[in-house]
């Protein structure tokens, strides 16, 4: 007898181990078997993110997983996530400015690797956790970038593959993402979002602020540990939400 899981199509999920990719993976798992992809690119919290990725993949019963190095992004630099001489900002997001947490053209590199893998394993969908509402202003988290990348896929892959990159959280706020995660059983406690700490999240960097604001907005305590948990009203103002 063939079980229901074996009837589902295979989908690649690009997963950093953070909140957005955790929820994206849980959403994809409702209708697909998961092939989860993680990239080590020399980021400050590379080991902690890799552990979160594996914990999420285990929790969601991923059929297969792939961890690949992209240390060229570390060598290129240009971001506080890959260059430890650049301080991680802790004073909130400045509207209209691309922050130093942006890794230049990172998502194009990640998506390209995911599409390559999808073409090899026969997956028609690549799920990504990009979000243009609470993305800190990253240009490669926008709807226009996603549309252009999907057009590139159509020109650059076998015509019969018809691979598409899908971003289910693209227009969600962090509060929306938390709510969707609750609805689909996302393993929040396995995820990690802090830009600078590996064991206890700082609570001060942009990523921690946005994440904490999302949980606070829906009245739920974030299950991961923090050194600081700023007041709810301060989070909303400082994170720009």
Buried (B, 14 or more C-beta within 10 A) or exposed (E): EEEEEEEBEBBBBBBBBBBBBBBBBBBBBEEBBBBBBBBBBBBBBBEBBBBBBBBBBEBBEBBBBBEBEBEEBBEBBBBBBBBEEBEBBBEBBEEEEEBBBBBBBBBBBBBBBBBBBBBEEEBBBBBBBBBBBBBBBBBBBBEEBBEEBBEBBEEEBEEEBEBBBBBBBBEBBBBBBBBBBBEBEBBBEBBBBBBBBBEEBBBBBBBBBBBBBBBBBBEBEBEBEBEEBBEEEBBBEBBBB
